[in-house]
Amino acid sequence: MWLVKPVVFLSYAHEDRDAVSKLCDRLKASGFEPWMDVHDLVAGDWRLEIDRGLRRSEYFIACLSKHTENPREVLKYEHDSAIDIQRR
C-alpha cells in the first residue's frame, strides 16, 4: 500500500455526476484520493482550482459519454490543461 494516496483527477460532464460519484467511491475504497469538482472545487477562480487539482494528480481519468461529445467550457479547459501540464 502507498504511504501517500495517489491523486486521481476525474473529468466528466455534469450529466454523468451520479456514475462518476460511484467511480469516485470505488477509487477511495481502493486507496486512491480522487479529485472531483463537487468535493474539491472551492469558491473562487475555478480555473485556478482545476489547475491545482491537475498539478497534484498522478492520474487523469476522462469519463467520456454522449454528454462529452460537445464539451462545454469547463470540460474543454480540464482536458486542454491536463495535456498542457503533461507536456511540461
C-alpha positions as CSV (number, residue, x, y, z in Angstrom):
1,M,0.0,0.0,0.0
2,W,1.1,3.6,-0.7
3,L,2.3,5.9,2.1
4,V,0.6,8.8,0.3
5,K,-2.6,8.1,-1.7
6,P,-2.2,8.8,-5.4
7,V,-4.5,11.6,-6.5
8,V,-6.8,10.8,-9.5
9,F,-8.4,13.8,-11.3
10,L,-11.9,12.9,-12.5
11,S,-13.1,14.9,-15.5
12,Y,-16.7,14.4,-16.6
13,A,-19.9,16.0,-17.9
14,H,-22.2,17.1,-15.0
15,E,-25.0,14.9,-16.5
16,D,-22.8,11.9,-15.6
17,R,-22.2,13.0,-12.0
18,D,-24.0,10.0,-10.4
19,A,-22.0,7.4,-12.3
20,V,-18.7,9.3,-11.7
21,S,-19.6,9.6,-7.9
22,K,-19.8,5.8,-7.8
23,L,-16.4,5.6,-9.5
24,C,-15.1,8.1,-7.0
25,D,-16.3,5.9,-4.1
26,R,-14.6,2.8,-5.7
27,L,-11.3,4.7,-6.1
28,K,-11.4,5.8,-2.5
29,A,-12.1,2.2,-1.4
30,S,-9.1,1.1,-3.4
31,G,-6.7,3.5,-1.8
32,F,-6.7,6.4,-4.2
33,E,-7.6,10.1,-3.5
34,P,-9.9,11.2,-6.2
35,W,-10.3,14.8,-7.1
36,M,-13.8,15.6,-8.1
37,D,-15.2,19.0,-8.6
38,V,-18.3,18.6,-6.4
39,H,-16.0,17.6,-3.5
40,D,-12.8,19.6,-4.2
41,L,-13.7,22.7,-6.1
42,V,-13.9,25.6,-3.6
43,A,-15.4,29.0,-4.3
44,G,-13.3,31.4,-6.3
45,D,-11.5,31.1,-9.6
46,W,-12.5,27.7,-10.9
47,R,-9.6,27.7,-13.4
48,L,-7.1,28.1,-10.6
49,E,-8.7,25.4,-8.6
50,I,-8.7,23.0,-11.5
51,D,-5.1,23.8,-12.3
52,R,-4.2,23.0,-8.6
53,G,-6.1,19.7,-8.8
54,L,-4.4,18.7,-12.0
55,R,-0.9,19.5,-10.8
56,R,-1.5,17.5,-7.6
57,S,-2.8,14.5,-9.6
58,E,-0.7,11.5,-10.7
59,Y,-3.6,10.3,-12.8
60,F,-6.3,11.8,-15.0
61,I,-9.4,10.0,-15.9
62,A,-11.6,11.4,-18.7
63,C,-15.0,9.9,-18.2
64,L,-16.4,10.0,-21.7
65,S,-20.1,9.6,-22.6
66,K,-22.6,11.0,-25.1
67,H,-22.6,14.1,-22.8
68,T,-19.0,14.9,-23.5
69,E,-19.3,14.7,-27.3
70,N,-19.6,18.5,-27.5
71,P,-17.6,19.6,-24.4
72,R,-18.6,22.8,-22.6
73,E,-16.1,25.4,-21.4
74,V,-15.0,23.7,-18.1
75,L,-14.6,20.2,-19.6
76,K,-12.6,21.6,-22.5
77,Y,-10.4,23.6,-20.1
78,E,-9.8,20.4,-18.0
79,H,-8.7,18.4,-21.0
80,D,-6.6,21.1,-22.5
81,S,-4.9,21.9,-19.2
82,A,-4.2,18.3,-18.4
83,I,-2.5,17.9,-21.8
84,D,-0.5,21.1,-21.3
85,I,0.7,20.0,-17.8
86,Q,1.7,16.6,-19.2
87,R,3.8,18.3,-21.9
88,R,5.7,20.3,-19.3
